[in-house]
Each structure stands twice: as structure tokens, then as C-alpha cells.
Amino acid sequence: MSSATSRSAIRTRTDCRLCGSQDLTAAMRLASTPPANAFVPENEKNRPQESFPLVVHFCRGCGHVQLLDIVDPEILFRNYVYVSGTSAVFVEHFRRYAQSLLELTRLAPGNTVVEIGSNDGTLLGFFKAAGMTVLGIDPARAIAEQATERGIPTRAEFFTPQLADQLIREGIRDVPLVVANNVFAHADDLHGIAQGIAQLLGPDGVFAFEVSYLLDVCEKTLFDTIYHEHLSYHSVQPLLGFFEKHGLRVFDAERVDPHGGSIRVMVCRRESQRFERSDRLSAVIADEQAANLDSPVALERLYARIEERKRQLTALVRGLRAQGKRLAGFGAPAKATTLMFQFGMGPDMIEYLIDDSPLKQGLYSPGHHLPVVPSTWLYDPAHKPDAAVVLAWNFADSIIAKHRSFVDAGGRFIIPLPEVREVTS
């Protein structure tokens, strides 16, 4: 990347993206990394990639935790390589999620469901199967085109108030359900997204979103969910006042499993009488207060645990390498970039990454440029590793179950988080 490109690729804000306060503290400094999904083709594997700062800030004004260094979203999302549909675990999660939202909103066939950051349309597919009219919005051009071809109409755009206005002019208005999954943390302009949602939402409409949950990040040492795509690390308390500014109201929040620990948040219009504040929301807020999420203390404790996991994992891996063992990584999720850079795990420790996504196979990992290969390499005598570090650790159980024969043949899986552990039988 040229220096000119570098300067335009990143900018730094000085105020909180939720409340606007400039009383911000750098609570945790992780290793700089390239964009976590910036896989490169073979003809670029010998070209160095630039790394960007990964500094986590705490807002003393509202308690929001965030990155202030913002990589250009055109770089991060236009040529995205992550798709939800390759994970059976996620597909089942979305099936159950769609069912719960249908029960909550009591949508009628033909009602419109809009998804922001719809990816390959996996979630919207369940609403379409239930008779709903669906529309996806996602800036990843190739993925949006493929979703449209599969019958999930998807606009390859970023969601903005201007796009919301355009949809209204096209007759998409008073929408009863807007969803956004694992994307409400990705945008710098959250106020613009909230404004657009407020424009689209019907009088008793619901905005439902899931994001990685800060309380789980801190409790379970899930630091590898911190990367440049994720600008915000949400807890519920700061969101209450944020949505109020846009005439919206949080009425429910629920902790759910994806990504090792996420929060599902339900929002309606402030004046809506249909949805009362849930006891579950009050319980979540009480848990956040008990965990000191309203101060930098929780992040300082998290960093100490990160250093301990680093010591444990690198000692284990270096010990195996000293014995002449071959190691691979299993999974090439974005979180692997943060983990490998923070723990100093490069090509001297791991030879290649195994991933089931055809979009990633044949490419090379961000920064370290490890080849991404199919799972058949686990069993190929020419490539078979002695151990595989499960970098997609949130899917460890399903990966190990699927590849039990690898263990039966003498291989071992190493799971790095939330606790370092080995599976050898």
C-alpha cells in the first residue's frame, strides 16, 4: 500500500460515536494488524500489507467502548469474504432467531422484513419461507449479487438515511421488522443508521439486532472479536440514551450464544404501547453494573487475562514445534487475525489455515500470508498436521465432532479460548 493510500485508508475520530463526549481513555492497546478479512491472492502473497492500530477506548461520558481509528469501509466491506451460510451452527441459530421474531411481531404473510448487512441472505431466507416480503442491504457487491440470484433481493449499498428515503419513495415504508446481525458494531455513523431505521419503522415496528457482547468479551477473554471491522463493543447501558435521541426505545435484551457471547437487543418507537420494558433487560443492566462495565476496570482486567492466555498457548505450541510437530490452524475467521498477531503466532508456528469457505480457499491470510486450504488436508499424508489450533474456537465442538477421525488417527486439536485446552482423544 502506498503512503498516499495509507493516509486515505484510515482516519481517527476524537469523540464518542454514541454520545459525542471527548472524555475518552485508551483502556487497552492490542497489536496492530491488517484488516482482519484482508485475504490476498497468490500473486500478492509476497507483498507486505500495512497494519493499523488496534486501540480500545472507553468513553467516560456514557461508558461506550470503541475503536477511534477507522479503516475506510470501502476497503473492509466491498469485497467481503465472510458468508453466514457456510456454518451449519449459524444457519440453525438464524432459523431459531427468525422463528422467535415472527412470534414476537406476529407478522402476516406479505409483510416486509428489511435486513441491514444481510450478507448471503441466510436469515432473510427463513422469513421468505414464512411468506414475508424481504429486502437485504449489504455493501459486499459479489455476495449481494449472489443472494439476489438465489431469490433474496439485496441492494449492494451501505445503509444510510438517504437510502432509507429512497426506499420510502419506492413504497417501502412503515416496515414492521428491521434486523441487523453482527453489523451494528461495524459502522462509524451509528446515528445515521438509527435515523434511517426510525424513518423506515412502522408505528409498532421492531428493530432487532445482535452484536458481540462486551460483558462476554470481558468475562470470557474473547479479545479476538476486537478488529477493525468492529468499531463498537456494545453493552446495553450506553445504548439506552443513544436510541432515545432518535425517538426509539430499548425494550428487551437477551444474551445469546454466537461468537462466544452476543447480545440480542430489541428496539421500538418510543411512543409504542405494544412493547413493555422486560425484566430480562433490567437483569442484563444489573449484570453490567456488577461487572464494572461502566468503568475502564473491566478492560484492564481483560488485558491481564489476554497476556496469560498468550503465555499458555505459545508455550504449548512452541513445545510441540520443538518436538518437530507440524501445526495448522483450523478456521480462517476474522478473529484469527487478532489472535495470531496479539500472540505472535506466525508462519514459524502454523503452516497453513484450514477453512470450509470456498471464498477463502486459495487465498492467503492477512499479514502472515498463510495459505487457506480445504479440510481434506487434515487427512492427506503429504500435508497432514500433528495438531490443529482451532482459531474458529466458537465452533470447536462441531469442528471436533465432524473431524473425530483426525483425533482417532493420533491428531490433536488445541482450543485457544476461552480457556486453553487440548483434545487428544
SERO-806306 format. One record per residue (C-alpha): y, z, x; residue in one letter; residue number from 1. Coordinates in pm, whole numbers, plus 50000, padded with zeros to 5 digits. Example, Ala and Ser with C-alpha at 12.3 -4.5 7.8 and 13.67 -1.06 7.14 Angstrom:
BEGIN
<site <49550; 50780; 51230>; a; 1>
<site <49894; 50714; 51367>; s; 2>
//
This chain:
BEGIN
<site <50000; 50000; 50000>; m; 1>
<site <50336; 49907; 50145>; s; 2>
<site <50612; 50162; 50183>; s; 3>
<site <50812; 49983; 49914>; a; 4>
<site <50517; 50001; 49678>; t; 5>
<site <50467; 50364; 49772>; s; 6>
<site <50820; 50462; 49675>; r; 7>
<site <50788; 50297; 49334>; s; 8>
<site <50436; 50428; 49274>; a; 9>
<site <50533; 50793; 49238>; i; 10>
<site <50828; 50992; 49114>; r; 11>
<site <50889; 51364; 49086>; t; 12>
<site <51042; 51543; 48789>; r; 13>
<site <51230; 51871; 48817>; t; 14>
<site <51191; 52015; 48467>; d; 15>
<site <50905; 52127; 48242>; c; 16>
<site <50774; 51841; 48029>; r; 17>
<site <50728; 52075; 47731>; l; 18>
<site <51037; 52297; 47720>; c; 19>
<site <51275; 52140; 47975>; g; 20>
<site <51314; 52454; 48187>; s; 21>
<site <51377; 52407; 48559>; q; 22>
<site <51236; 52752; 48639>; d; 23>
<site <50914; 52614; 48791>; l; 24>
<site <50684; 52769; 49052>; t; 25>
<site <50440; 52580; 49278>; a; 26>
<site <50141; 52800; 49197>; a; 27>
<site <49861; 52603; 49364>; m; 28>
<site <49855; 52329; 49630>; r; 29>
<site <49539; 52118; 49638>; l; 30>
<site <49456; 51848; 49891>; a; 31>
<site <49644; 51521; 49841>; s; 32>
<site <49423; 51243; 49702>; t; 33>
<site <49441; 50879; 49598>; p; 34>
<site <49444; 50823; 49221>; p; 35>
<site <49110; 50964; 49108>; a; 36>
<site <48987; 50644; 48941>; n; 37>
<site <49123; 50403; 49204>; a; 38>
<site <48788; 50246; 49294>; f; 39>
<site <48818; 49938; 49514>; v; 40>
<site <48614; 49618; 49553>; p; 41>
<site <48422; 49539; 49869>; e; 42>
<site <48695; 49318; 50014>; n; 43>
<site <48932; 49619; 50013>; e; 44>
<site <48695; 49886; 50141>; k; 45>
<site <48841; 49877; 50493>; n; 46>
<site <49200; 49904; 50371>; r; 47>
<site <49334; 50263; 50366>; p; 48>
<site <49452; 50398; 50032>; q; 49>
<site <49758; 50616; 50001>; e; 50>
<site <49715; 50976; 49889>; s; 51>
<site <49963; 51156; 49667>; f; 52>
<site <50049; 51528; 49639>; p; 53>
<site <49844; 51742; 49400>; l; 54>
<site <50061; 52047; 49345>; v; 55>
<site <50017; 52254; 49028>; v; 56>
<site <50335; 52409; 48888>; h; 57>
<site <50381; 52696; 48643>; f; 58>
<site <50680; 52696; 48406>; c; 59>
<site <50836; 53039; 48374>; r; 60>
<site <51022; 52918; 48066>; g; 61>
<site <50723; 52853; 47838>; c; 62>
<site <50410; 52905; 48052>; g; 63>
<site <50306; 52540; 48066>; h; 64>
<site <50102; 52437; 48372>; v; 65>
<site <50162; 52085; 48504>; q; 66>
<site <50195; 51835; 48786>; l; 67>
<site <50550; 51722; 48863>; l; 68>
<site <50451; 51433; 49093>; d; 69>
<site <50391; 51141; 48857>; i; 70>
<site <50198; 50834; 48965>; v; 71>
<site <50303; 50517; 48781>; d; 72>
<site <50082; 50496; 48466>; p; 73>
<site <50062; 50118; 48512>; e; 74>
<site <49867; 50191; 48832>; i; 75>
<site <49649; 50459; 48672>; l; 76>
<site <49555; 50309; 48337>; f; 77>
<site <49593; 49931; 48312>; r; 78>
<site <49266; 49863; 48498>; n; 79>
<site <49080; 50175; 48392>; y; 80>
<site <48707; 50201; 48473>; v; 81>
<site <48602; 50506; 48270>; y; 82>
<site <48434; 50445; 47933>; v; 83>
<site <48307; 50711; 47695>; s; 84>
<site <48011; 50516; 47563>; g; 85>
<site <47807; 50535; 47885>; t; 86>
<site <47746; 50907; 47828>; s; 87>
<site <47493; 50998; 47560>; a; 88>
<site <47634; 51352; 47567>; v; 89>
<site <47984; 51229; 47484>; f; 90>
<site <47859; 50993; 47216>; v; 91>
<site <47686; 51280; 47038>; e; 92>
<site <47992; 51502; 47081>; h; 93>
<site <48211; 51236; 46921>; f; 94>
<site <47965; 51191; 46635>; r; 95>
<site <47984; 51561; 46551>; r; 96>
<site <48360; 51565; 46608>; y; 97>
<site <48415; 51276; 46366>; a; 98>
<site <48199; 51448; 46104>; q; 99>
<site <48397; 51771; 46131>; s; 100>
<site <48728; 51584; 46095>; l; 101>
<site <48601; 51394; 45792>; l; 102>
<site <48504; 51725; 45632>; e; 103>
<site <48841; 51883; 45717>; l; 104>
<site <49061; 51597; 45599>; t; 105>
<site <48840; 51475; 45313>; r; 106>
<site <48932; 51115; 45390>; l; 107>
<site <48843; 50848; 45136>; a; 108>
<site <48688; 50513; 45232>; p; 109>
<site <48963; 50275; 45335>; g; 110>
<site <49191; 50548; 45469>; n; 111>
<site <49339; 50477; 45812>; t; 112>
<site <49244; 50659; 46131>; v; 113>
<site <49454; 50590; 46442>; v; 114>
<site <49334; 50694; 46786>; e; 115>
<site <49569; 50721; 47084>; i; 116>
<site <49385; 50648; 47408>; g; 117>
<site <49085; 50513; 47218>; s; 118>
<site <48903; 50386; 47528>; n; 119>
<site <48596; 50184; 47426>; d; 120>
<site <48619; 50287; 47060>; g; 121>
<site <48321; 50524; 47063>; t; 122>
<site <48488; 50784; 46840>; l; 123>
<site <48652; 50532; 46608>; l; 124>
<site <48314; 50368; 46559>; g; 125>
<site <48194; 50675; 46368>; f; 126>
<site <48498; 50664; 46139>; f; 127>
<site <48447; 50293; 46080>; k; 128>
<site <48082; 50358; 45990>; a; 129>
<site <48207; 50611; 45732>; a; 130>
<site <48420; 50342; 45568>; g; 131>
<site <48757; 50409; 45727>; m; 132>
<site <49008; 50152; 45848>; t; 133>
<site <49051; 50216; 46220>; v; 134>
<site <49303; 50126; 46488>; l; 135>
<site <49277; 50205; 46855>; g; 136>
<site <49567; 50217; 47101>; i; 137>
<site <49483; 50207; 47471>; d; 138>
<site <49665; 50054; 47770>; p; 139>
<site <49344; 49956; 47956>; a; 140>
<site <49351; 49584; 47885>; r; 141>
<site <48990; 49494; 47958>; a; 142>
<site <48846; 49794; 47773>; i; 143>
<site <49077; 49735; 47474>; a; 144>
<site <48970; 49371; 47456>; e; 145>
<site <48603; 49465; 47470>; q; 146>
<site <48647; 49728; 47197>; a; 147>
<site <48820; 49473; 46975>; t; 148>
<site <48534; 49227; 47029>; e; 149>
<site <48291; 49499; 46916>; r; 150>
<site <48479; 49542; 46590>; g; 151>
<site <48719; 49826; 46679>; i; 152>
<site <49068; 49668; 46665>; p; 153>
<site <49252; 49801; 46970>; t; 154>
<site <49604; 49738; 47096>; r; 155>
<site <49638; 49729; 47474>; a; 156>
<site <49956; 49935; 47479>; e; 157>
<site <50093; 50278; 47562>; f; 158>
<site <50172; 50486; 47253>; f; 159>
<site <50548; 50531; 47211>; t; 160>
<site <50794; 50593; 46925>; p; 161>
<site <50878; 50222; 46946>; q; 162>
<site <50514; 50129; 46890>; l; 163>
<site <50498; 50376; 46600>; a; 164>
<site <50799; 50198; 46446>; d; 165>
<site <50625; 49864; 46489>; q; 166>
<site <50310; 49994; 46319>; l; 167>
<site <50518; 50125; 46028>; i; 168>
<site <50682; 49783; 45990>; r; 169>
<site <50332; 49637; 45974>; e; 170>
<site <50239; 49873; 45691>; g; 171>
<site <50054; 50138; 45889>; i; 172>
<site <50232; 50447; 45759>; r; 173>
<site <50155; 50789; 45609>; d; 174>
<site <49842; 50799; 45823>; v; 175>
<site <49608; 51083; 45716>; p; 176>
<site <49446; 51127; 46059>; l; 177>
<site <49566; 51060; 46414>; v; 178>
<site <49337; 51159; 46701>; v; 179>
<site <49377; 51169; 47079>; a; 180>
<site <49093; 51279; 47302>; n; 181>
<site <49131; 51373; 47666>; n; 182>
<site <49461; 51182; 47677>; v; 183>
<site <49728; 51425; 47555>; f; 184>
<site <49732; 51561; 47909>; a; 185>
<site <49779; 51216; 48063>; h; 186>
<site <50135; 51125; 47961>; a; 187>
<site <50460; 51239; 48116>; d; 188>
<site <50658; 51182; 47797>; d; 189>
<site <50474; 51415; 47559>; l; 190>
<site <50788; 51439; 47347>; h; 191>
<site <50773; 51063; 47288>; g; 192>
<site <50409; 51086; 47181>; i; 193>
<site <50480; 51378; 46946>; a; 194>
<site <50776; 51190; 46798>; q; 195>
<site <50561; 50882; 46739>; g; 196>
<site <50291; 51094; 46573>; i; 197>
<site <50550; 51259; 46349>; a; 198>
<site <50666; 50912; 46243>; q; 199>
<site <50315; 50795; 46152>; l; 200>
<site <50163; 51107; 45999>; l; 201>
<site <50130; 51138; 45621>; g; 202>
<site <50262; 51445; 45430>; p; 203>
<site <49927; 51626; 45464>; d; 204>
<site <49808; 51430; 45765>; g; 205>
<site <49638; 51585; 46067>; v; 206>
<site <49684; 51518; 46435>; f; 207>
<site <49371; 51633; 46619>; a; 208>
<site <49335; 51627; 46996>; f; 209>
<site <49109; 51759; 47267>; e; 210>
<site <49207; 51831; 47625>; v; 211>
<site <49063; 52016; 47919>; s; 212>
<site <49150; 52382; 47857>; y; 213>
<site <49344; 52581; 48115>; l; 214>
<site <49160; 52903; 48030>; l; 215>
<site <48826; 52737; 48111>; d; 216>
<site <48970; 52583; 48427>; v; 217>
<site <49068; 52930; 48546>; c; 218>
<site <48761; 53121; 48425>; e; 219>
<site <48501; 52868; 48543>; k; 220>
<site <48672; 52732; 48857>; t; 221>
<site <48698; 52385; 48704>; l; 222>
<site <48965; 52280; 48952>; f; 223>
<site <48825; 51927; 48986>; d; 224>
<site <48969; 51841; 48645>; t; 225>
<site <49304; 51851; 48827>; i; 226>
<site <49403; 51497; 48931>; y; 227>
<site <49697; 51263; 48890>; h; 228>
<site <49592; 51127; 48551>; e; 229>
<site <49608; 51482; 48415>; h; 230>
<site <49973; 51575; 48426>; l; 231>
<site <49934; 51875; 48193>; s; 232>
<site <49685; 52164; 48191>; y; 233>
<site <49719; 52283; 47839>; h; 234>
<site <49694; 52626; 47688>; s; 235>
<site <49782; 52686; 47324>; v; 236>
<site <50079; 52922; 47351>; q; 237>
<site <50325; 52672; 47506>; p; 238>
<site <50224; 52408; 47252>; l; 239>
<site <50335; 52613; 46951>; l; 240>
<site <50707; 52581; 47023>; g; 241>
<site <50669; 52226; 47153>; f; 242>
<site <50528; 52090; 46827>; f; 243>
<site <50779; 52290; 46621>; e; 244>
<site <51057; 52088; 46787>; k; 245>
<site <50907; 51777; 46628>; h; 246>
<site <50862; 51919; 46278>; g; 247>
<site <50493; 51981; 46340>; l; 248>
<site <50278; 52295; 46335>; r; 249>
<site <49960; 52400; 46516>; v; 250>
<site <49728; 52547; 46252>; f; 251>
<site <49393; 52570; 46434>; d; 252>
<site <49243; 52569; 46784>; a; 253>
<site <48881; 52577; 46890>; e; 254>
<site <48713; 52592; 47228>; r; 255>
<site <48460; 52308; 47275>; v; 256>
<site <48219; 52202; 47549>; d; 257>
<site <48327; 51868; 47703>; p; 258>
<site <48441; 51860; 48067>; h; 259>
<site <48304; 52209; 48120>; g; 260>
<site <48553; 52355; 47874>; g; 261>
<site <48807; 52193; 47642>; s; 262>
<site <49031; 52297; 47356>; i; 263>
<site <49046; 52115; 47022>; r; 264>
<site <49388; 52156; 46861>; v; 265>
<site <49478; 52074; 46501>; m; 266>
<site <49837; 51993; 46405>; v; 267>
<site <50001; 51917; 46071>; c; 268>
<site <50353; 51873; 45939>; r; 269>
<site <50548; 52198; 45946>; r; 270>
<site <50607; 52188; 45571>; e; 271>
<site <50246; 52105; 45478>; s; 272>
<site <50094; 52368; 45248>; q; 273>
<site <49743; 52234; 45282>; r; 274>
<site <49651; 52394; 45614>; f; 275>
<site <49699; 52764; 45682>; e; 276>
<site <49704; 52917; 46029>; r; 277>
<site <49345; 53001; 46119>; s; 278>
<site <49209; 53329; 46251>; d; 279>
<site <49050; 53121; 46526>; r; 280>
<site <49396; 53019; 46651>; l; 281>
<site <49506; 53381; 46669>; s; 282>
<site <49192; 53472; 46862>; a; 283>
<site <49248; 53192; 47115>; v; 284>
<site <49604; 53307; 47178>; i; 285>
<site <49485; 53664; 47228>; a; 286>
<site <49231; 53541; 47486>; d; 287>
<site <49505; 53355; 47674>; e; 288>
<site <49724; 53662; 47689>; q; 289>
<site <49434; 53878; 47813>; a; 290>
<site <49367; 53624; 48092>; a; 291>
<site <49729; 53629; 48218>; n; 292>
<site <49781; 53262; 48140>; l; 293>
<site <50146; 53348; 48076>; d; 294>
<site <50199; 53408; 48449>; s; 295>
<site <50104; 53235; 48779>; p; 296>
<site <49850; 53513; 48848>; v; 297>
<site <49561; 53324; 48688>; a; 298>
<site <49622; 53020; 48911>; l; 299>
<site <49646; 53234; 49224>; e; 300>
<site <49309; 53389; 49142>; r; 301>
<site <49167; 53044; 49073>; l; 302>
<site <49265; 52919; 49417>; y; 303>
<site <49084; 53208; 49583>; a; 304>
<site <48766; 53112; 49395>; r; 305>
<site <48809; 52745; 49492>; i; 306>
<site <48808; 52846; 49857>; e; 307>
<site <48491; 53050; 49805>; e; 308>
<site <48310; 52758; 49634>; r; 309>
<site <48419; 52534; 49921>; k; 310>
<site <48266; 52771; 50174>; r; 311>
<site <47939; 52795; 49979>; q; 312>
<site <47894; 52424; 49911>; l; 313>
<site <47993; 52292; 50252>; t; 314>
<site <47767; 52547; 50425>; a; 315>
<site <47474; 52428; 50212>; l; 316>
<site <47546; 52057; 50265>; v; 317>
<site <47613; 52089; 50638>; r; 318>
<site <47289; 52284; 50673>; g; 319>
<site <47092; 52001; 50512>; l; 320>
<site <47268; 51739; 50722>; r; 321>
<site <47188; 51937; 51037>; a; 322>
<site <46822; 51907; 50938>; q; 323>
<site <46857; 51530; 50923>; g; 324>
<site <46854; 51516; 50542>; k; 325>
<site <47015; 51227; 50351>; r; 326>
<site <47257; 51318; 50073>; l; 327>
<site <47401; 51119; 49786>; a; 328>
<site <47648; 51210; 49515>; g; 329>
<site <47533; 51177; 49155>; f; 330>
<site <47814; 51062; 48931>; g; 331>
<site <48143; 50899; 49021>; a; 332>
<site <48377; 51065; 48771>; p; 333>
<site <48746; 51109; 48845>; a; 334>
<site <48685; 51478; 48912>; k; 335>
<site <48467; 51384; 49212>; a; 336>
<site <48777; 51262; 49396>; t; 337>
<site <48949; 51600; 49371>; t; 338>
<site <48634; 51794; 49463>; l; 339>
<site <48544; 51580; 49763>; m; 340>
<site <48895; 51581; 49910>; f; 341>
<site <48952; 51952; 49848>; q; 342>
<site <48615; 52041; 50002>; f; 343>
<site <48641; 51792; 50286>; g; 344>
<site <48323; 51610; 50177>; m; 345>
<site <48341; 51253; 50301>; g; 346>
<site <48103; 50990; 50441>; p; 347>
<site <47986; 51232; 50710>; d; 348>
<site <47820; 51436; 50434>; m; 349>
<site <47748; 51194; 50147>; i; 350>
<site <47624; 50835; 50196>; e; 351>
<site <47682; 50685; 49852>; y; 352>
<site <47751; 50770; 49487>; l; 353>
<site <47511; 50703; 49200>; i; 354>
<site <47665; 50618; 48863>; d; 355>
<site <47529; 50461; 48544>; d; 356>
<site <47853; 50282; 48457>; s; 357>
<site <47831; 49906; 48525>; p; 358>
<site <48213; 49908; 48558>; l; 359>
<site <48187; 50126; 48869>; k; 360>
<site <47870; 49989; 49031>; q; 361>
<site <47951; 49760; 49321>; g; 362>
<site <48287; 49926; 49379>; l; 363>
<site <48384; 50184; 49641>; y; 364>
<site <48510; 50535; 49575>; s; 365>
<site <48879; 50628; 49603>; p; 366>
<site <48985; 50710; 49957>; g; 367>
<site <48642; 50769; 50110>; h; 368>
<site <48515; 50424; 50006>; h; 369>
<site <48157; 50530; 49939>; l; 370>
<site <47955; 50257; 49764>; p; 371>
<site <47877; 50318; 49395>; v; 372>
<site <47517; 50223; 49316>; v; 373>
<site <47272; 50247; 49022>; p; 374>
<site <47029; 50536; 48976>; s; 375>
<site <46738; 50320; 49092>; t; 376>
<site <46849; 50414; 49444>; w; 377>
<site <46710; 50764; 49381>; l; 378>
<site <46361; 50615; 49394>; y; 379>
<site <46399; 50320; 49631>; d; 380>
<site <46225; 50410; 49963>; p; 381>
<site <46498; 50229; 50156>; a; 382>
<site <46776; 50437; 50002>; h; 383>
<site <46621; 50748; 49850>; k; 384>
<site <46818; 51064; 49937>; p; 385>
<site <46665; 51403; 50008>; d; 386>
<site <46928; 51569; 49790>; a; 387>
<site <47191; 51463; 49539>; a; 388>
<site <47513; 51659; 49479>; v; 389>
<site <47581; 51635; 49106>; v; 390>
<site <47951; 51552; 49106>; l; 391>
<site <47935; 51490; 48730>; a; 392>
<site <47827; 51854; 48705>; w; 393>
<site <47927; 51889; 48338>; n; 394>
<site <47631; 51656; 48266>; f; 395>
<site <47398; 51827; 48515>; a; 396>
<site <47138; 51933; 48259>; d; 397>
<site <47097; 51584; 48111>; s; 398>
<site <47101; 51419; 48455>; i; 399>
<site <46831; 51654; 48589>; i; 400>
<site <46619; 51613; 48276>; a; 401>
<site <46641; 51235; 48299>; k; 402>
<site <46552; 51235; 48670>; h; 403>
<site <46293; 51512; 48676>; r; 404>
<site <46061; 51279; 48868>; s; 405>
<site <46307; 51281; 49160>; f; 406>
<site <46265; 51658; 49185>; v; 407>
<site <45890; 51637; 49131>; d; 408>
<site <45873; 51400; 49429>; a; 409>
<site <46042; 51656; 49655>; g; 410>
<site <46409; 51580; 49596>; g; 411>
<site <46668; 51840; 49509>; r; 412>
<site <46985; 51846; 49301>; f; 413>
<site <47285; 52050; 49411>; i; 414>
<site <47530; 52154; 49139>; i; 415>
<site <47873; 52245; 49283>; p; 416>
<site <48044; 52403; 48980>; l; 417>
<site <48099; 52633; 48800>; p; 418>
<site <47860; 52807; 49044>; e; 419>
<site <47693; 52650; 49346>; v; 420>
<site <47320; 52622; 49278>; r; 421>
<site <47016; 52415; 49373>; e; 422>
<site <46740; 52267; 49156>; v; 423>
<site <46425; 52216; 49361>; t; 424>
<site <46151; 52246; 49101>; s; 425>
//
